[in-house]
Amino acid sequence: SASIHSTMAAAAARAYDLVVWGGSGFTGRLAAEYLARRYTPGSPDPSARGNVEPVRWAIAGRDRARLEAVRDVIETKHPHAKGKIDILVGTNDDPASLESVAGSANTVLSFAGPFAIFGQPIVSACVKCGTDYCDITGEPTFIRETIEKHDADAKATGTKLVSCVGYDSVPWDLGAWAVAKHFRERGDECVRAVGHAGKAKGGVSGGTIASAINLMETTPWDVLKRMGSPFFLSGGDPKPGTDVDAKARWKTQSGYKFDEDTKKWTMPSVMAGINTKVVARSWAIDTAGVYGPKFAYDESDLCSGRVAAASGTALIGLFGAMLMFPPTRWLLREYVLPKPGDGPSEQLREGGYANIYVVGTGLRTVTRRRRTWSSTAPTQGTREPPRWRWRLRCAWRCRRRRLSWRPVVGA
């Protein structure tokens, strides 16, 4: 339409390809450093693309002083980036300032959580300015609110709004899509895809914990109950035409069990609560017929044996129960869990790894399967990126590919 073409023309003339919103937070700082090292001209890193594929980027947020401190650290560590990192400032109580930030970029990549508290104003600014948007949230209520508020306007302007673009969800979502596509291309239909987390080493940031705790503290009980459905992001119901048996097979694993495909004992996945919803949303808005009406998805963690699976299941249950009740939640927040702005050390991030597998079952080809994985352990002789760097790469590639593979809203 004329609206879409005018928006695309305006985007081509903007000052920045990408603005990192929340650039002074823990993960935002890592994203900015990644862009400086890999996509800023002059980098001595042999894997850098800055000289052949430079990116016009800036960091943005609410506090100029904190952003300047981040820039100073990056310029000290990466001298080639000195004078090449712009700073933009916007505040949630000043919509015009947010529109100025959004209007200067082709894409805004947001790391500013908890998103339920801080997220919607910058999304609104992006929709108004026709700026593509992505974030690393894992908060279902925020994503649902984004869909309800902005779906129609985003479609009208051709704006892409994509949530959950970090390591936590991208491999699982793309893996489920890959196995479904694998069967479809062979004249079959994928009736079940199961994601499995294998051996991993890493940590969690304080911002992720803060988002989870805020979700528990501010979400009404009836909404929390509805969030148990994998179809929460699509209004609570599967898409029309869904096979009745397939709907039942979307039930998320809640205990430990032996998996016949991998020949491993498994336990419930901590991330299944969001990832099943992400995959269900991709399935719901699929117009290419990749998944089919009989498709279903589940997720688990692979364990070394039955005892490990049973004890892991018990620990997850205990942790979840402690998060549900205010006194124990307070104890976890104050004495156990990382604070906002904190996260894994550089040594842990650089030495981290993850193995992810997605196994698919076809309607007519029962035993055919396909695997996909993210980063693997350095001890296995691979050259894949560490887990946290892979998370940043996920977010960047979602932006780089114009967010075409899984829009949450917008066509």
C-alpha positions as CSV (number, residue, x, y, z in Angstrom):
1,S,0.0,0.0,0.0
2,A,1.0,3.7,-0.2
3,S,1.4,3.8,3.6
4,I,3.9,0.9,3.6
5,H,5.9,2.3,0.6
6,S,6.1,5.8,2.3
7,T,7.2,4.2,5.5
8,M,9.9,2.2,3.8
9,A,11.2,5.3,2.0
10,A,11.4,7.3,5.2
11,A,13.3,4.4,6.9
12,A,15.9,4.4,4.2
13,A,16.8,8.0,4.9
14,R,17.1,7.6,8.7
15,A,20.3,8.3,10.7
16,Y,20.7,4.8,12.2
17,D,20.2,1.2,11.1
18,L,19.8,0.2,14.7
19,V,19.3,1.9,18.1
20,V,20.0,-0.1,21.2
21,W,17.3,1.0,23.7
22,G,18.3,0.3,27.3
23,G,21.9,0.6,26.4
24,S,23.1,1.1,30.0
25,G,21.6,-2.1,31.4
26,F,23.5,-5.3,31.8
27,T,22.5,-7.0,28.5
28,G,22.2,-3.6,26.7
29,R,25.8,-2.9,27.5
30,L,26.8,-6.3,26.1
31,A,24.9,-5.6,22.9
32,A,26.5,-2.3,22.5
33,E,30.0,-3.8,22.9
34,Y,29.1,-6.5,20.5
35,L,28.2,-3.9,17.8
36,A,31.3,-2.0,18.5
37,R,33.6,-5.0,18.2
38,R,31.9,-6.7,15.2
39,Y,30.0,-4.0,13.2
40,T,31.9,-0.8,13.7
41,P,34.6,0.1,11.0
42,G,38.2,-0.3,12.1
43,S,37.8,-3.3,14.4
44,P,41.0,-5.5,14.7
45,D,38.8,-8.6,15.3
46,P,39.3,-10.9,12.3
47,S,35.7,-12.0,12.5
48,A,34.4,-8.3,12.4
49,R,32.2,-7.2,9.6
50,G,32.5,-3.5,10.2
51,N,34.6,-2.7,7.2
52,V,32.5,-4.6,4.7
53,E,29.1,-4.5,6.4
54,P,29.1,-1.4,8.7
55,V,26.1,-0.7,10.9
56,R,25.0,2.8,11.7
57,W,24.0,2.4,15.4
58,A,23.5,4.3,18.6
59,I,22.7,3.6,22.3
60,A,19.7,5.1,23.9
61,G,17.9,5.2,27.2
62,R,16.7,7.5,30.0
63,D,19.9,8.5,31.7
64,R,22.6,10.3,29.6
65,A,25.2,10.0,32.3
66,R,24.9,6.3,32.5
67,L,25.0,5.9,28.7
68,E,28.1,8.1,28.5
69,A,29.7,5.8,31.1
70,V,28.9,2.8,29.0
71,R,30.3,4.5,25.9
72,D,33.5,5.4,27.8
73,V,34.1,1.8,28.8
74,I,33.5,0.5,25.3
75,E,35.8,3.1,23.7
76,T,38.5,2.2,26.2
77,K,38.2,-1.5,25.4
78,H,37.7,-1.0,21.7
79,P,39.7,2.2,20.6
80,H,38.6,1.9,17.0
81,A,35.0,2.8,18.1
82,K,36.0,6.1,19.7
83,G,33.8,8.9,18.4
84,K,31.6,6.5,16.6
85,I,29.0,5.7,19.3
86,D,26.1,8.2,19.4
87,I,23.9,8.6,22.4
88,L,20.1,9.3,22.3
89,V,18.0,10.1,25.3
90,G,14.2,9.6,25.8
91,T,11.9,9.2,28.8
92,N,8.6,7.4,29.2
93,D,6.9,10.6,30.5
94,D,7.9,12.5,27.3
95,P,6.4,10.7,24.2
96,A,8.0,13.3,21.9
97,S,11.5,12.3,23.1
98,L,10.7,8.6,22.4
99,E,9.4,9.4,19.0
100,S,12.6,11.3,18.3
101,V,14.6,8.2,19.2
102,A,12.4,5.8,17.2
103,G,12.2,8.2,14.3
104,S,15.9,8.2,13.9
105,A,16.3,4.5,13.4
106,N,15.2,1.7,11.0
107,T,15.0,-0.7,14.0
108,V,14.9,-0.3,17.8
109,L,16.3,-3.2,19.8
110,S,15.0,-3.0,23.3
111,F,16.7,-4.4,26.4
112,A,14.9,-2.2,28.9
113,G,12.9,-4.3,31.3
114,P,10.9,-5.2,33.2
115,F,9.0,-4.7,30.0
116,A,5.6,-4.7,31.8
117,I,6.8,-1.5,33.6
118,F,9.0,0.2,31.0
119,G,8.2,-1.4,27.7
120,Q,5.0,0.0,26.1
121,P,6.0,3.7,25.5
122,I,8.9,2.9,23.2
123,V,6.7,0.3,21.3
124,S,4.1,3.0,20.8
125,A,6.7,5.4,19.5
126,C,8.0,2.8,17.1
127,V,4.5,2.1,15.7
128,K,3.8,5.8,15.3
129,C,7.1,6.3,13.5
130,G,6.9,3.2,11.4
131,T,10.1,1.8,13.0
132,D,10.7,-1.9,13.3
133,Y,11.0,-3.1,16.9
134,C,12.3,-6.2,18.7
135,D,13.1,-7.0,22.3
136,I,14.4,-9.8,24.5
137,T,11.4,-10.0,26.9
138,G,10.0,-13.2,28.2
139,E,6.9,-11.6,29.8
140,P,3.7,-13.0,28.3
141,T,1.4,-10.3,29.6
142,F,3.6,-7.6,27.9
143,I,3.6,-9.4,24.6
144,R,-0.2,-9.9,24.8
145,E,-0.7,-6.2,25.5
146,T,1.5,-5.3,22.6
147,I,-0.5,-7.5,20.2
148,E,-3.8,-6.1,21.5
149,K,-2.7,-2.5,21.3
150,H,-0.7,-2.4,18.1
151,D,-1.5,-5.2,15.8
152,A,-3.8,-3.2,13.5
153,D,-1.6,-0.1,13.3
154,A,1.5,-2.2,12.8
155,K,-0.1,-4.0,9.9
156,A,-1.3,-0.7,8.4
157,T,2.2,0.7,8.2
158,G,4.1,-2.6,7.5
159,T,5.9,-2.2,10.9
160,K,7.4,-5.4,12.4
161,L,7.2,-5.9,16.2
162,V,8.9,-9.0,17.4
163,S,9.4,-10.0,21.0
164,C,11.5,-12.8,22.5
165,V,14.5,-12.4,20.1
166,G,17.2,-13.6,22.6
167,Y,18.8,-17.0,23.1
168,D,16.0,-18.0,25.5
169,S,13.5,-18.4,22.7
170,V,15.0,-18.1,19.2
171,P,16.6,-21.6,18.9
172,W,13.4,-23.3,20.1
173,D,11.2,-21.3,17.8
174,L,13.4,-21.7,14.7
175,G,14.0,-25.3,15.6
176,A,10.3,-26.1,15.7
177,W,9.8,-24.2,12.4
178,A,12.8,-26.2,10.9
179,V,11.4,-29.6,11.7
180,A,7.9,-28.7,10.5
181,K,9.4,-27.4,7.3
182,H,11.6,-30.5,7.0
183,F,8.5,-32.7,6.9
184,R,6.4,-30.4,4.8
185,E,9.1,-30.4,2.1
186,R,8.9,-34.1,2.0
187,G,5.2,-34.3,1.6
188,D,4.5,-35.1,5.2
189,E,3.2,-33.1,8.2
190,C,4.9,-32.6,11.5
191,V,2.5,-33.6,14.2
192,R,4.9,-33.0,17.1
193,A,8.1,-31.1,17.8
194,V,9.9,-31.3,21.1
195,G,12.7,-29.0,22.1
196,H,15.4,-30.4,24.5
197,A,18.1,-28.5,26.3
198,G,21.2,-30.5,26.6
199,K,24.5,-29.7,28.4
200,A,24.9,-26.0,29.2
201,K,27.0,-23.6,31.2
202,G,26.0,-20.0,31.8
203,G,24.0,-17.7,34.1
204,V,21.1,-15.4,34.4
205,S,21.0,-11.6,34.6
206,G,19.4,-9.6,37.4
207,G,17.1,-8.0,34.8
208,T,15.6,-11.3,33.9
209,I,15.0,-12.1,37.5
210,A,13.4,-8.6,38.1
211,S,11.1,-9.2,35.2
212,A,10.0,-12.6,36.5
213,I,9.4,-11.2,40.0
214,N,7.5,-8.2,38.7
215,L,5.3,-10.6,36.7
216,M,4.5,-12.6,39.9
217,E,3.8,-9.5,42.0
218,T,1.7,-7.5,39.5
219,T,-0.3,-10.1,37.6
220,P,-3.8,-10.9,38.9
221,W,-4.3,-14.5,39.8
222,D,-6.9,-15.1,37.1
223,V,-4.4,-13.9,34.5
224,L,-1.7,-16.1,35.9
225,K,-4.0,-19.1,35.5
226,R,-4.8,-18.1,31.8
227,M,-1.0,-17.8,31.2
228,G,-0.8,-21.5,31.8
229,S,-2.2,-22.0,28.3
230,P,0.3,-22.2,25.4
231,F,-2.2,-20.2,23.4
232,F,-2.2,-17.2,25.7
233,L,-0.6,-14.9,23.1
234,S,-3.3,-15.8,20.7
235,G,-6.2,-14.9,23.0
236,G,-6.3,-18.3,24.8
237,D,-7.6,-20.4,21.9
238,P,-5.8,-22.3,19.2
239,K,-6.3,-21.1,15.6
240,P,-9.5,-22.2,13.8
241,G,-9.3,-25.6,12.2
242,T,-7.0,-27.1,14.8
243,D,-7.2,-30.8,15.2
244,V,-8.8,-31.8,18.5
245,D,-6.1,-34.3,19.3
246,A,-3.4,-31.7,18.5
247,K,-4.8,-29.3,21.1
248,A,-4.5,-31.9,23.8
249,R,-0.9,-32.7,22.7
250,W,0.1,-29.1,23.4
251,K,0.1,-29.9,27.2
252,T,3.5,-28.9,28.7
253,Q,5.6,-31.6,30.5
254,S,5.1,-31.2,34.2
255,G,7.1,-34.1,35.7
256,Y,10.2,-36.2,34.9
257,K,10.0,-39.0,32.3
258,F,12.0,-41.0,29.9
259,D,12.1,-39.7,26.4
260,E,12.1,-42.5,23.7
261,D,13.4,-40.3,20.9
262,T,16.6,-39.1,22.7
263,K,16.8,-42.1,25.0
264,K,17.3,-39.7,27.9
265,W,15.6,-39.0,31.2
266,T,14.0,-35.5,31.0
267,M,12.7,-32.9,33.4
268,P,10.4,-29.9,32.8
269,S,12.0,-26.9,31.2
270,V,12.1,-23.6,33.0
271,M,11.7,-21.8,29.7
272,A,8.8,-23.9,28.4
273,G,6.4,-21.4,30.1
274,I,7.3,-18.8,27.5
275,N,8.7,-20.9,24.6
276,T,5.5,-23.0,24.1
277,K,3.6,-19.7,23.8
278,V,6.2,-18.3,21.3
279,V,6.0,-21.4,19.1
280,A,2.2,-21.4,19.4
281,R,2.1,-17.8,18.2
282,S,4.4,-18.6,15.3
283,W,2.1,-21.5,14.4
284,A,-1.1,-19.4,14.8
285,I,0.1,-16.7,12.4
286,D,1.7,-19.1,9.9
287,T,0.2,-18.3,6.5
288,A,2.6,-20.5,4.5
289,G,1.2,-23.8,5.8
290,V,4.5,-24.9,7.2
291,Y,3.1,-26.3,10.5
292,G,-0.3,-27.7,9.6
293,P,-3.4,-28.2,11.8
294,K,-2.1,-31.3,13.6
295,F,1.1,-29.6,14.9
296,A,2.0,-29.5,18.6
297,Y,5.0,-28.5,20.6
298,D,6.6,-29.3,23.9
299,E,9.9,-28.7,25.7
300,S,12.1,-30.4,28.3
301,D,15.6,-30.5,29.7
302,L,17.8,-33.6,29.1
303,C,19.2,-35.2,32.3
304,S,22.1,-37.6,33.0
305,G,19.7,-40.1,34.6
306,R,16.5,-40.8,36.5
307,V,17.7,-39.4,39.8
308,A,18.9,-36.2,38.2
309,A,15.6,-35.8,36.4
310,A,13.6,-36.4,39.6
311,S,15.7,-34.0,41.8
312,G,15.7,-31.4,39.1
313,T,11.9,-31.5,38.8
314,A,11.7,-31.2,42.6
315,L,14.0,-28.2,42.6
316,I,12.1,-26.4,39.9
317,G,8.8,-27.0,41.8
318,L,10.4,-25.6,45.0
319,F,11.8,-22.5,43.2
320,G,8.4,-21.9,41.6
321,A,6.6,-22.2,44.9
322,M,9.0,-19.8,46.6
323,L,8.4,-17.2,43.8
324,M,4.7,-17.5,44.3
325,F,4.6,-16.4,48.0
326,P,5.7,-12.8,49.0
327,P,7.9,-13.8,52.1
328,T,10.0,-16.4,50.2
329,R,10.1,-14.3,47.1
330,W,11.6,-11.4,49.2
331,L,14.2,-13.8,50.6
332,L,15.2,-14.9,47.1
333,R,15.4,-11.4,45.8
334,E,17.4,-10.0,48.7
335,Y,19.8,-12.8,49.4
336,V,20.0,-15.4,46.5
337,L,19.2,-14.0,43.1
338,P,21.2,-11.4,41.1
339,K,20.1,-7.7,41.3
340,P,19.1,-5.7,38.2
341,G,22.3,-4.5,36.4
342,D,24.2,-7.6,37.5
343,G,24.8,-10.8,35.6
344,P,27.3,-13.5,34.7
345,S,31.0,-12.5,34.8
346,E,32.9,-12.1,31.5
347,Q,34.8,-15.3,32.2
348,L,31.5,-17.2,32.6
349,R,29.9,-15.6,29.6
350,E,32.9,-16.3,27.3
351,G,33.2,-19.9,28.6
352,G,29.5,-20.6,28.5
353,Y,27.8,-22.9,26.0
354,A,24.5,-24.6,25.3
355,N,23.3,-27.6,23.3
356,I,19.7,-27.5,22.0
357,Y,17.9,-30.2,20.1
358,V,14.5,-30.2,18.4
359,V,13.1,-33.6,17.5
360,G,10.1,-33.8,15.1
361,T,7.7,-36.6,14.4
362,G,5.8,-36.8,11.1
363,L,2.2,-37.9,10.5
364,R,3.3,-40.6,8.0
365,T,7.0,-40.9,8.8
366,V,7.0,-41.8,12.5
367,T,10.7,-42.1,13.2
368,R,12.2,-39.3,11.0
369,R,13.7,-36.5,13.0
370,R,15.9,-33.4,12.7
371,R,18.1,-31.6,15.2
372,T,19.2,-28.0,15.5
373,W,21.6,-26.6,18.1
374,S,22.9,-23.2,19.2
375,S,26.4,-23.0,20.7
376,T,28.3,-26.0,21.8
377,A,31.0,-26.6,24.4
378,P,34.5,-25.4,23.5
379,T,35.8,-28.7,24.8
380,Q,34.1,-30.3,21.8
381,G,36.4,-28.6,19.4
382,T,33.8,-26.3,17.9
383,R,34.0,-22.6,17.0
384,E,30.5,-21.7,17.9
385,P,29.9,-18.5,20.1
386,P,29.5,-18.7,23.8
387,R,25.9,-18.7,25.2
388,W,25.6,-15.0,26.0
389,R,27.3,-13.8,22.8
390,W,24.9,-16.1,20.9
391,R,22.0,-14.4,22.7
392,L,23.2,-11.1,21.3
393,R,23.7,-12.6,17.9
394,C,20.1,-13.9,18.0
395,A,18.8,-10.4,18.7
396,W,21.0,-8.8,16.0
397,R,20.2,-11.3,13.3
398,C,16.5,-10.9,14.0
399,R,16.9,-7.2,13.3
400,R,19.3,-7.7,10.3
401,R,16.8,-10.0,8.5
402,R,14.1,-7.4,8.9
403,L,12.3,-9.5,11.4
404,S,10.7,-11.5,8.6
405,W,10.6,-14.9,10.2
406,R,8.3,-14.4,13.2
407,P,6.5,-11.2,13.7
408,V,4.5,-11.0,16.9
409,V,2.3,-8.3,15.3
410,G,2.4,-6.7,11.9
411,A,2.4,-8.5,8.6
